[in-house]
Amino acid sequence: MPEAGTRPTQNEFIPLEEIQRAADELGRRSAIRPTVGLIMGSGLGPIADGIQPSVVIPASEIPGWPIPTVEGHLGRVVIGEWVGQSVLMLQGRAHYYEGHSIARIGFPIRVIYELGVRTLIVTNAAGAVHPDYRPGELMLILDHVNLIGMAGLSPLRGPNLENYGPRFPDMSQAYDRVLHALARDVARREGISLREGVYVCLAGPSFETPADLRFLQSIGADAVGMSTVPEVVTARHAGMRVLGLSGISNKANLDGSSPTTHEEVLSAGKTLVPVLTRLVRGILRGLATEG
């Protein structure tokens, strides 16, 4: 069995036994059985400060867990209570471009499913493709363009694990429409400006050329990033409800006049954390009143 931080081949298939081993380790560390999972993108990890009381588990101590190596991704799992919900938060994520297989990127989603997570709130830092979007704004992900998956990099590649879902999962509603409505209601009450649009996933790690961005605009994308979609595909395969939120970290560089840097992404994250925290808290309160 691969240990955390290993970099196996891209044709990797992760069996149920390995998923269960990681879930058992997390279950041993915390008596809380989370129902809501949250993934924090670049620079957004401080949102975990709201989880009390919490158990913090380094990714390096979870068997098979992909370890982030990028600044702004702490690589920790935080389990606890937040706004009346039992939650599990990934404080940072690993990315395909770091050398992990695409199956390994989907691995944490199946692990947290084994723990009882059935609703997933996934966030990211994304570059603007829409010319009107500005750094520091939030975008509700209505849908995605899975360019990395269309090229063959699917976390579902290999034998289908029937206990999670069907061989050919439907993605016509990858993002839950009831959760969309809840996010809109919270944003309205909190006075939060919430853009809405389509997120496109690329493999990275290079930022896009102006020609790339013009192409992405032409296929209907509003924001672009290097994460999220493999996690969403894995979650939807298992029947999880998914809400996606992008923090716009940089303007669309359509003429090549302003180079994009990771420092810019992290700086935008500092601005976004308090606003995203208010939005997520309101969404969690709304989830607590469901049913």
WOGIUR-V601330 format. One record per backbone hydrogen bond with DSSP energy under -0.5 kcal/mol. NH is the residue of the N-H (numbers start at 0). CO is the residue of the C=O. E is the energy in kcal/mol with one decimal. If there is no record, write none. Layout:
nh=(NH,NH)
co=(CO,CO)
e=(E,E)
//
This chain:
nh=(4,5,11,14,17,18,19,20,21,22,23,24,25,26,27,28,29,33,34,35,36,37,38,39,42,43,46,47,48,49,50,51,51,54,56,56,57,58,60,61,62,64,67,72,74,75,76,77,78,79,80,81,84,86,86,87,88,89,90,90,91,91,97,98,99,104,105,106,107,108,109,110,111,112,113,114,115,115,116,117,118,119,120,121,121,122,123,125,125,126,127,128,129,132,135,136,137,138,139,140,140,141,141,142,144,145,146,147,149,150,151,152,153,156,161,163,164,168,173,175,179,180,181,182,183,184,185,186,187,188,189,190,190,191,193,194,194,196,198,199,200,201,201,212,213,214,215,216,217,218,218,219,220,221,222,223,224,228,231,232,233,234,235,236,237,238,239,240,242,244,245,246,247,247,248,249,252,253,255,264,265,266,267,268,269,270,271,272,273,274,275,276,277,278,279,280,281,282,283,284,285,286,287,288,288,289)
co=(64,2,8,12,14,14,15,16,17,18,19,20,21,22,23,24,25,31,85,85,118,87,120,89,71,40,43,44,45,46,47,49,80,78,54,76,55,74,57,58,60,61,65,69,90,90,56,88,54,86,52,84,81,79,84,35,77,37,75,88,39,89,94,95,94,100,101,102,103,105,105,106,107,108,109,110,111,112,111,34,34,240,36,119,242,38,244,123,246,223,249,221,221,129,247,133,192,245,194,138,243,139,196,196,198,143,144,200,145,146,148,147,151,153,159,160,160,166,170,241,175,176,177,178,179,180,181,182,183,184,185,186,187,186,191,137,192,139,142,222,144,199,224,208,209,210,211,212,213,214,215,216,215,197,197,126,199,226,227,228,229,230,231,232,233,235,234,117,119,121,138,123,136,245,125,125,250,251,252,260,261,262,263,264,265,266,267,268,269,270,271,272,273,274,275,276,277,278,279,280,281,282,283,284,285,286)
e=(-1.0,-1.8,-1.4,-0.7,-0.7,-1.5,-2.7,-1.8,-1.6,-2.1,-2.7,-1.6,-2.1,-2.6,-1.9,-1.3,-1.3,-0.7,-2.2,-1.8,-3.1,-2.5,-2.2,-2.5,-1.4,-2.3,-1.7,-2.4,-2.1,-1.8,-1.9,-0.7,-2.2,-2.6,-0.5,-3.0,-0.5,-2.7,-2.0,-1.7,-0.6,-1.9,-0.5,-1.6,-1.8,-1.0,-2.8,-2.8,-2.4,-2.2,-0.9,-2.6,-1.4,-2.9,-0.7,-2.2,-3.3,-3.3,-3.2,-0.8,-0.6,-1.8,-1.3,-2.0,-0.8,-1.3,-1.2,-0.8,-0.6,-0.8,-1.3,-1.9,-2.6,-1.7,-1.7,-1.0,-0.6,-1.3,-2.3,-2.5,-1.6,-3.3,-3.1,-0.6,-2.9,-2.2,-1.5,-0.5,-2.6,-2.8,-2.8,-2.7,-2.3,-1.4,-3.0,-1.7,-0.8,-2.9,-3.4,-0.5,-2.5,-0.7,-3.0,-0.9,-2.3,-0.6,-1.5,-1.1,-2.8,-1.3,-1.9,-1.8,-1.4,-1.5,-1.1,-2.1,-1.4,-0.5,-1.0,-2.5,-1.8,-2.0,-2.0,-2.6,-2.4,-2.3,-2.4,-2.5,-2.3,-2.3,-2.6,-0.7,-0.6,-2.7,-0.6,-2.9,-0.6,-2.2,-2.2,-2.3,-2.0,-0.5,-2.7,-2.3,-2.2,-2.1,-2.7,-2.5,-1.8,-1.1,-0.5,-1.6,-2.3,-3.0,-1.8,-2.5,-2.3,-2.3,-2.5,-2.8,-1.9,-2.5,-2.9,-2.0,-1.2,-1.4,-2.5,-2.4,-2.6,-2.4,-3.0,-3.3,-3.0,-0.7,-3.0,-0.7,-0.5,-1.6,-0.6,-1.2,-2.4,-2.2,-2.1,-1.7,-1.3,-1.1,-2.1,-2.1,-0.5,-0.6,-3.3,-2.5,-1.8,-2.1,-2.9,-2.6,-2.0,-2.1,-2.7,-2.2,-2.0,-2.3,-1.8,-0.9,-0.6,-1.0)
//
